[in-house]
Amino acid sequence: MARKNYSEEFRRQAVDLYESTPGATVRGIAEDLGIVRGTLRGWLEVYGTGKKTAADGTLTSSPLQSKPSKSSSTPADETSEQKIARLEARVDELEVETTKLTTEREILQRAAKYFAGETRW
């Protein structure tokens, strides 16, 4: 398979799309753009700001930047309101992912029924 070359503008726009889309995943953005996840991850390392828009619209640090220690992922000085907001955002992300997976599962089940009916050996 031939290696594709993407313009720097496209790369920066892909990174911006990932960072600015609430609740976006690398997998989802890569699929939408027709690129490999690893390619997008590489662009995030080069062009990324380290910030990500959470599902609730708040700006958080990107999980793809250099891995911080466990203690810095949940700061000790985090207030209860901040913790609740962070956890609610995580719940929203998981609900979006669950909805997407449920829809995909339904589509696959319908396709399996369709193709099972088409095969008449």
Backbone as numpy.savetxt, mean C-alpha at the origin, in Angstrom:
# Nx Ny Nz CAx CAy CAz Cx Cy Cz
12.52 -11.24 -20.75 11.68 -10.07 -20.75 12.57 -8.83 -20.75
12.21 -7.87 -21.57 13.02 -6.66 -21.70 12.86 -5.77 -20.48
13.93 -5.14 -20.11 13.90 -4.23 -18.97 13.30 -2.91 -19.43
12.36 -2.38 -18.64 11.70 -1.13 -19.00 12.42 0.03 -18.35
12.49 1.13 -19.08 13.08 2.35 -18.55 11.95 3.36 -18.33
11.89 3.90 -17.13 10.87 4.88 -16.80 11.53 6.23 -16.59
10.83 7.28 -17.00 11.38 8.62 -16.82 11.43 8.98 -15.34
12.29 9.90 -15.03 12.40 10.34 -13.64 11.09 10.97 -13.18
10.41 11.68 -14.08 9.13 12.29 -13.75 8.11 11.21 -13.36
8.07 10.11 -14.12 7.15 9.02 -13.81 7.47 8.41 -12.45
8.76 8.23 -12.20 9.19 7.66 -10.92 8.75 8.54 -9.75
9.01 9.84 -9.88 8.63 10.78 -8.82 7.11 10.83 -8.63
6.37 10.77 -9.73 4.91 10.79 -9.63 4.39 9.52 -8.97
5.02 8.39 -9.26 4.62 7.13 -8.63 4.86 7.19 -7.12
6.00 7.72 -6.72 6.31 7.87 -5.29 5.32 8.83 -4.65
5.04 9.94 -5.32 4.09 10.91 -4.78 2.70 10.29 -4.66
2.30 9.49 -5.63 1.00 8.82 -5.57 0.93 7.91 -4.36
1.97 7.14 -4.12 2.00 6.25 -2.95 1.94 7.04 -1.65
2.74 8.10 -1.56 2.83 8.85 -0.31 1.58 9.69 -0.04
0.87 10.10 -1.08 -0.27 10.99 -0.88 -1.63 10.29 -0.89
-1.69 9.03 -1.31 -2.96 8.31 -1.34 -3.24 7.71 0.03
-4.35 8.10 0.65 -4.66 7.57 1.98 -4.83 6.06 1.97
-4.09 5.39 2.83 -4.20 3.94 2.98 -3.63 3.13 1.83
-2.88 3.75 0.94 -2.33 3.04 -0.21 -1.26 2.04 0.22
-1.16 0.96 -0.54 -0.11 -0.03 -0.31 0.82 -0.04 -1.51
2.03 -0.50 -1.30 2.98 -0.61 -2.40 2.41 -1.56 -3.45
1.85 -2.67 -3.00 1.27 -3.65 -3.93 0.18 -3.01 -4.79
-0.73 -2.27 -4.15 -1.84 -1.66 -4.87 -1.38 -0.63 -5.89
-0.48 0.25 -5.48 0.00 1.28 -6.40 0.79 0.65 -7.54
1.63 -0.33 -7.22 2.42 -0.99 -8.27 1.51 -1.67 -9.28
0.47 -2.35 -8.80 -0.47 -3.00 -9.72 -1.19 -1.98 -10.57
-1.61 -0.88 -9.97 -2.31 0.16 -10.71 -1.43 0.75 -11.82
-0.14 0.89 -11.54 0.78 1.48 -12.51 1.39 0.45 -13.46
1.17 -0.83 -13.17 1.73 -1.88 -14.03 3.22 -2.06 -13.86
3.71 -1.86 -12.64 5.14 -2.05 -12.38 5.30 -3.08 -11.28
6.52 -3.53 -11.10 6.85 -4.52 -10.08 6.98 -3.83 -8.73
6.51 -4.49 -7.66 6.59 -3.89 -6.32 8.01 -3.50 -5.95
8.96 -4.36 -6.27 10.36 -4.07 -5.93 10.86 -2.80 -6.60
10.38 -2.55 -7.81 10.76 -1.34 -8.51 10.24 -0.11 -7.77
8.98 -0.16 -7.37 8.40 0.96 -6.63 9.11 1.14 -5.29
9.44 0.05 -4.63 10.17 0.15 -3.36 11.52 0.85 -3.55
12.20 0.51 -4.63 13.48 1.16 -4.93 13.31 2.65 -5.16
12.27 3.01 -5.89 12.00 4.43 -6.13 11.67 5.15 -4.82
10.97 4.47 -3.92 10.65 5.08 -2.63 11.91 5.34 -1.82
12.88 4.46 -1.94 14.14 4.67 -1.22 14.89 5.88 -1.79
14.83 6.05 -3.12 15.57 7.13 -3.76 14.83 8.46 -3.68
13.54 8.46 -4.03 12.78 9.70 -4.16 11.82 9.97 -2.99
11.63 9.01 -2.12 10.64 9.15 -1.05 11.03 10.17 0.00
10.00 10.73 0.62 10.21 11.73 1.66 10.21 11.10 3.05
9.77 9.84 3.13 9.68 9.19 4.43 8.34 9.44 5.11
7.46 10.15 4.42 6.13 10.44 4.96 5.09 9.68 4.15
3.97 9.35 4.80 2.90 8.58 4.17 1.58 9.08 4.69
0.57 9.15 3.81 -0.77 9.55 4.25 -1.50 8.30 4.71
-1.90 8.30 5.97 -2.60 7.16 6.55 -4.04 7.12 6.02
-4.74 6.03 6.31 -6.11 5.86 5.83 -7.03 6.95 6.34
-6.73 7.52 7.52 -7.58 8.58 8.06 -7.17 9.96 7.56
-6.18 10.02 6.68 -5.75 11.29 6.10 -4.64 11.99 6.85
-4.20 11.43 7.97 -3.11 12.05 8.72 -1.76 11.67 8.10
-0.80 12.52 8.30 0.54 12.28 7.77 1.34 11.49 8.79
1.89 10.35 8.37 2.68 9.50 9.25 4.01 9.21 8.58
4.88 8.52 9.29 6.14 8.12 8.67 5.90 6.87 7.84
6.58 6.77 6.74 6.42 5.64 5.83 7.03 4.39 6.43
6.34 3.26 6.35 6.90 2.02 6.87 8.04 1.48 6.01
8.26 2.07 4.85 9.27 1.56 3.94 10.62 2.21 4.10
10.72 3.26 4.87 12.01 3.89 5.09 12.85 2.99 5.98
14.07 3.38 6.21 14.95 2.55 7.02 14.25 2.12 8.29
14.38 0.86 8.62 13.64 0.28 9.73 14.08 0.88 11.05
13.18 1.60 11.72 13.53 2.14 13.04 13.48 1.03 14.07
14.05 1.30 15.22 13.97 0.32 16.29 12.53 0.23 16.77
12.18 -0.86 17.43 10.80 -1.06 17.87 10.34 0.06 18.79
11.23 0.60 19.60 10.82 1.63 20.53 10.42 2.91 19.82
10.99 3.20 18.65 10.64 4.44 17.97 9.36 4.30 17.16
8.87 3.06 16.91 7.63 2.91 16.16 6.42 3.24 17.02
6.53 3.09 18.32 5.49 3.52 19.25 6.17 4.37 20.32
6.24 5.68 20.09 6.99 6.53 20.99 6.44 6.52 22.41
7.35 6.60 23.38 6.97 6.58 24.78 6.21 7.85 25.15
6.48 8.95 24.45 5.80 10.21 24.76 4.49 10.37 23.99
4.00 9.29 23.40 2.74 9.33 22.64 1.57 9.47 23.63
0.72 10.45 23.37 -0.43 10.65 24.25 -1.50 9.61 23.93
-2.44 9.46 24.82 -3.50 8.48 24.59 -4.33 8.84 23.36
-4.53 10.15 23.12 -5.27 10.57 21.92 -4.52 10.20 20.65
-3.19 10.39 20.66 -2.38 10.03 19.50 -2.40 8.53 19.27
-2.32 7.77 20.36 -2.34 6.32 20.24 -3.69 5.86 19.68
-4.77 6.44 20.17 -6.10 6.08 19.66 -6.20 6.42 18.18
-5.72 7.59 17.80 -5.77 8.00 16.39 -4.95 7.06 15.52
-3.76 6.68 16.03 -2.90 5.76 15.27 -3.56 4.40 15.11
-4.15 3.90 16.20 -4.79 2.60 16.14 -6.06 2.62 15.29
-6.82 3.71 15.35 -8.00 3.83 14.50 -7.61 3.88 13.02
-6.51 4.56 12.72 -6.02 4.60 11.34 -5.63 3.20 10.88
-5.00 2.45 11.76 -4.61 1.07 11.42 -5.84 0.21 11.19
-6.87 0.38 12.02 -8.11 -0.36 11.84 -8.73 -0.02 10.49
-8.74 1.28 10.14 -9.27 1.70 8.84 -8.50 1.04 7.70
-7.17 1.01 7.81 -6.35 0.36 6.77 -6.72 -1.11 6.64
-6.86 -1.78 7.76 -7.19 -3.20 7.72 -8.60 -3.44 7.17
-9.54 -2.55 7.48 -10.88 -2.70 6.94 -10.89 -2.51 5.43
-10.11 -1.56 4.92 -10.02 -1.35 3.47 -9.42 -2.59 2.82
-8.38 -3.12 3.40 -7.73 -4.32 2.86 -8.68 -5.51 2.91
-9.43 -5.66 3.99 -10.39 -6.76 4.11 -11.48 -6.65 3.05
-11.98 -5.46 2.83 -13.00 -5.24 1.81 -12.47 -5.60 0.44
-11.25 -5.18 0.17 -10.64 -5.48 -1.13 -10.47 -6.99 -1.30
-10.00 -7.66 -0.27 -9.79 -9.11 -0.35 -11.12 -9.85 -0.49
-12.15 -9.38 0.19 -13.47 -10.00 0.09 -14.00 -9.88 -1.34
-13.85 -8.70 -1.92 -14.29 -8.49 -3.30 -13.52 -9.38 -4.26
-12.21 -9.46 -4.08 -11.39 -10.32 -4.95 -11.80 -11.78 -4.81
-12.07 -12.21 -3.59 -12.48 -13.59 -3.34 -13.81 -13.89 -4.05
-14.76 -12.95 -3.98 -16.05 -13.14 -4.65 -15.87 -13.24 -6.16
-15.02 -12.40 -6.71 -14.76 -12.45 -8.15 -14.15 -13.79 -8.53
-13.19 -14.26 -7.75 -12.56 -15.54 -8.04 -13.54 -16.70 -7.92
-14.44 -16.64 -6.95 -15.44 -17.69 -6.80 -16.38 -17.71 -7.99
-16.81 -16.55 -8.45 -17.67 -16.48 -9.64 -16.95 -17.01 -10.87
-15.68 -16.64 -11.01 -14.90 -17.11 -12.16 -14.74 -18.63 -12.11
-14.50 -19.17 -10.92 -14.35 -20.62 -10.79 -15.65 -21.33 -11.18
-16.78 -20.79 -10.74 -18.07 -21.39 -11.11 -18.29 -21.31 -12.61
-17.95 -20.18 -13.19 -18.13 -19.99 -14.63 -17.29 -21.00 -15.41
-16.02 -21.08 -15.06 -15.13 -21.98 -15.80 -15.44 -23.45 -15.52
-15.94 -23.75 -14.33 -16.34 -25.13 -14.04 -17.52 -25.52 -14.91
-18.43 -24.58 -15.17 -19.58 -24.84 -16.04 -19.21 -24.94 -17.49
-18.11 -24.30 -17.89 -17.67 -24.31 -19.28 -16.97 -25.59 -19.68
-16.40 -26.30 -18.72 -15.67 -27.52 -19.06 -16.63 -28.70 -19.10
-16.78 -29.26 -20.28 -17.65 -30.43 -20.47 -16.80 -31.51 -21.12
-16.17 -32.30 -20.26 -15.27 -33.32 -20.77 -16.04 -34.52 -21.08
